[in-house]
Amino acid sequence: MSFLQIMIAALLVASIVFGILILGERNKWTRLLAYSLVSAKIIMIVVLYSLLTGITFFLDVAIIYALLSYVGIIVLANYMLEWREPKK
């Protein structure tokens, strides 16, 4: 088992842990942070897989996913700032 395979496995475990945090957390900002961390881990997994297999197309996929993830996080954060709970 190579170093890249071990790193991919460790990142998968970390992604699962943060995925559970997304589902279980009640605070919306913590959920957004966990979503951001999961997406960063997935990008790292794709890059490491590209290095492992030698297929450079996956690097393009990682770049596109990183850009879409960044825009998605900004849009979600902006939406969450504007969305207020009704005052009682």
C-alpha positions as CSV (number, residue, x, y, z in Angstrom):
1,M,0.0,0.0,0.0
2,S,1.5,3.3,-1.1
3,F,1.6,6.6,0.7
4,L,-0.9,8.1,-1.7
5,Q,-3.4,5.3,-1.0
6,I,-3.0,5.8,2.8
7,M,-3.6,9.5,2.4
8,I,-6.7,8.9,0.3
9,A,-8.0,6.6,3.0
10,A,-7.3,9.1,5.7
11,L,-9.1,11.9,3.8
12,L,-12.1,9.6,3.2
13,V,-12.3,9.0,6.9
14,A,-12.1,12.7,7.7
15,S,-14.8,13.4,5.0
16,I,-17.1,10.9,6.6
17,V,-16.5,12.4,10.1
18,F,-17.3,15.9,8.8
19,G,-20.3,14.5,6.8
20,I,-21.7,13.2,10.1
21,L,-21.1,16.6,11.6
22,I,-23.1,18.2,8.8
23,L,-26.1,16.0,9.5
24,G,-25.9,16.2,13.3
25,E,-25.1,19.8,14.0
26,R,-27.8,22.4,14.6
27,N,-25.8,25.5,14.3
28,K,-26.0,26.7,10.6
29,W,-22.5,28.2,10.6
30,T,-20.9,25.0,11.9
31,R,-22.7,23.1,9.2
32,L,-21.4,25.5,6.5
33,L,-17.9,25.1,7.9
34,A,-18.2,21.3,7.8
35,Y,-19.5,21.5,4.2
36,S,-16.5,23.6,3.3
37,L,-14.1,21.1,4.9
38,V,-15.8,18.1,3.2
39,S,-15.4,19.8,-0.2
40,A,-11.8,20.6,0.5
41,K,-11.2,17.0,1.4
42,I,-12.9,15.7,-1.8
43,I,-10.7,18.0,-3.9
44,M,-7.6,16.6,-2.2
45,I,-8.8,13.1,-2.8
46,V,-9.4,13.8,-6.5
47,V,-5.9,15.4,-6.8
48,L,-4.2,12.5,-5.0
49,Y,-6.1,10.0,-7.2
50,S,-4.9,11.8,-10.2
51,L,-1.3,11.6,-9.0
52,L,-1.8,7.9,-8.2
53,T,-3.2,6.9,-11.6
54,G,-1.4,9.5,-13.7
55,I,-4.6,10.7,-15.4
56,T,-4.3,14.5,-15.6
57,F,-8.0,15.0,-16.5
58,F,-8.8,14.6,-12.8
59,L,-6.8,17.6,-12.1
60,D,-9.1,19.6,-14.3
61,V,-12.1,18.1,-12.5
62,A,-10.5,19.1,-9.2
63,I,-10.0,22.7,-10.3
64,I,-13.6,23.0,-11.6
65,Y,-14.9,21.5,-8.4
66,A,-12.9,23.9,-6.3
67,L,-14.2,26.9,-8.2
68,L,-17.8,25.7,-7.9
69,S,-17.4,24.8,-4.3
70,Y,-15.9,28.3,-3.5
71,V,-18.8,30.0,-5.3
72,G,-21.3,27.7,-3.5
73,I,-19.9,28.5,-0.1
74,I,-20.0,32.3,-0.8
75,V,-23.6,32.0,-2.0
76,L,-24.7,29.9,1.0
77,A,-23.0,32.3,3.4
78,N,-24.6,35.3,1.8
79,Y,-28.0,33.6,1.9
80,M,-27.6,32.6,5.5
81,L,-26.7,36.2,6.5
82,E,-29.8,37.6,4.8
83,W,-32.1,34.8,6.2
84,R,-33.2,35.8,9.7
85,E,-35.3,33.9,12.1
86,P,-38.6,35.6,13.0
87,K,-38.4,37.6,16.2
88,K,-40.8,36.6,19.0
